[in-house]
Amino acid sequence: MNDKRYLESLIAEGEHQQQDFKYKVQDAEKLARSVSAFANTDGGRLLIGVRDDGHMSGVRSEEEIYMMHQAAYRYCRPAPSIKFDTYHVDGRTIVVATIPPTEKRPVFALSSDPGSPEAAGGMKARAYIRIADENIVASPVHLALWREAQRPGGAMVAYDDTVSQLLAALSGERLTLNQIVRRSTMPRRKVVALLARLVRFRVVRWDHVGQQFLFSLSAG
């Protein structure tokens, strides 16, 4: 399959959880968010030089290719694995950046904008996940889940008073993290840690609705 047919087959899929179009690269920090989201979810690819409507406009300059490398290796911590492939179609250059899912999550995107308390080299750090065709800031529960996954020996959930209190707060409703903290009257850090374990063991489920995560008891 030649370059044009291959790219057309990818573009025909549209933007989805594992594919995103980037018309041009003007800000390495913003591009790093997509790299973080793919690395922290199921992996994916960026088609750079492709408009939202699927038109192949091409990468305009060597500077854009330089920014792609900056996004991966300067504005992500830890630096994820990433593969760049260059294709030439009708005098235009299209770059496909393929990001595999990382085993050691989270991958943070660094930014000079206000973000999470975590910082590196004076820059703020946020982790992103990919949901459908959007890059979403990972919740504190995601971060807690990833931390637990790195611990040797696994984890357990003891059905004690605190777990009972949290489950009672969730009974019959879908709530945000802040709502659960208020209802349970437990410290936020404790709620985050318990929710992470309960999500891990499928006692609690979560859904992304609008711009927020909602938690509820799993059916059955």
ABEGO torsion letter per residue (X at the ends): XBAAAAAAAAAAAEBBAABBBBABBABAAAAAAAAAAAAABAEEBBBBGBBAAGBBAEBABAAAAAAAAAAAAAABOBBBBBBBBBBBBGGBBBBBBBBBBBABOBBBBBBABBBBABBBGGBBBBBBBBBEABBBBBBAAAAAAAAAAABBGEBBBBBBAAAAAAAAAABGBBBBAAAAAAAAGBBAAAAAAAAAAAAAAGABBBBBBEABBBBBBBBX
